[in-house]
Amino acid sequence: MSPAEAGSGGPDSRGLEVREVLWSTLIPLALADEPWKPLRVAIECEEAGRIDACTLADGLLAQNALFLVVPRGSADVVLYINVTDTGAADFVFLRAVGSLEGAPGAFQQLQEVDSGEGVEEQQAHLAPGLWRTLAPYVSIQVPEAVQVSLTPPAHPSNEDEPSRAWGLSAWAGGWGSYSPTFQELSVWSGTSVSVTTEAQRFDAWVNYSRSIERQPSLDVDGALVSLSTDSWEVEGSASGGQNLTGHWSVGGLVRAGMEDPEGQYAGTGRAHALVEYNAFGAEHPRGNVLAASYMLGGQVDAYHQTNVLGEDAAVFPTHGLFVMGALREDQLELSVDAGVAAELLRPDRRSTVSGSLAVGLQVGDHVELRLRGGATLRAIPGPAEIDTSSFEEVTRASYAEPFQAWSNLNLRFFWDPTNGARNNRLEIARNLDPTGSL
């Protein structure tokens, strides 16, 4: 028997064939029956957005037998979830950190979700990013559970769209009524521009408003007193701020305005330095705010009528303390603010205490409806003399009344920056009325 014949048909060869049969049949059977273990995942919510991404992710994992949501101490993988928003979209940042041998130490994905859709649609949009994030770890724990397919996107693009730091908005509103003898019309419109980065923010806006009322004159002892009015106002503001730390910011504010001859101001200008503490980070994904601000500066006024202090114009230092809170949930935003401002050296001559509440609803990618109202207590020097035969002059002197309540409804069109930066510092500065407060 030749060595070749011995190698091909001897006892050793038959033993090898037996071992190969055992390996190819018995071992796969044993592996097929071997129980597999779900991947234990702990969810850590770091920053929430307008969508409840953590609850959506928890629901998706609970529906899939490959995963088991557990406390962090017993987890194979910790899933960190951060959310930020731009326009109508929320961007969900998913980062998995695990210690499974053979799997990456960390793996992350970004998934876009439309915050205006229902919960089921949001969950369906989040699922692909969630599965991509956890797939490397599932492929180690349960390899046969992962199947990979690569499909080119339906919207090919070789260039990244440049992002912008600036934003632009415009708004308009009004109301009116008509009858043969009574007509009323009030309109307002304006525009604003902003530049937002993670460390700086600049905002400027201008607004014009006009109110016209036509009604029959009043006969007082044979003299006709006109009850018709026509008032207008132009006002604007510019502010800028720099973040110093995670919670402290400094900045500046300039305001100016003018009114028709029956109003208080022929012209007014105010300039202030501000410092603010915000309990939320400037980049908070929801834009939530819980802040206190102090401002110090000066004011220059020119009045249409001499006031009770004998002033046709005045220059004086001012300061103020303000607090503000804002909470956003999906497309709904609720904000409240309150403040006190006064002439620095003579608060008995000029001071205001005010508060307001606002509710905003985003009804489209670039459209917002907002209802706002508030009240003010104040000590403001009014005109020294009032022509009581002029109905308009009498009613326009209401700026010196010690109490006032107000409300308005606005429709706003906006285009947010697309660079993803969030910065809500010195928000209260942008809410101060250029002519209605110190």
Protein Blocks (a to p, Z undefined) as FASTA:
>chain_A
ZZklmmmmmmklmmmmmmmmmmmmmmmmmmmmpccdddddddddfbdcfbdfklmmmmmm
mmpmkbccddfklcfbdcddddddehjbccdddddddfbehiafbdcddddddfkbcfkl
mmmmmmmmmmmmmmmmmmmmmmmlpccdddddfbdcfbdcdddfbdcdddddddddddfk
bccdddddddddddddfkbccdddddddddddddddddeehiacdfbdcddddddddddd
ddfblmbccddddddddddfklmblbdcdddddddddfbdfklmnlpacddddddddddd
ddfbdcfkopabdcdddddddddddddehjbccdddddddddfklmmlpccddddddddd
dfbfkbccddddddddddddddfbdcfklmklmmmmmmmpcbdcddddddddddddfklp
acfehklmmmpcfklpZZ
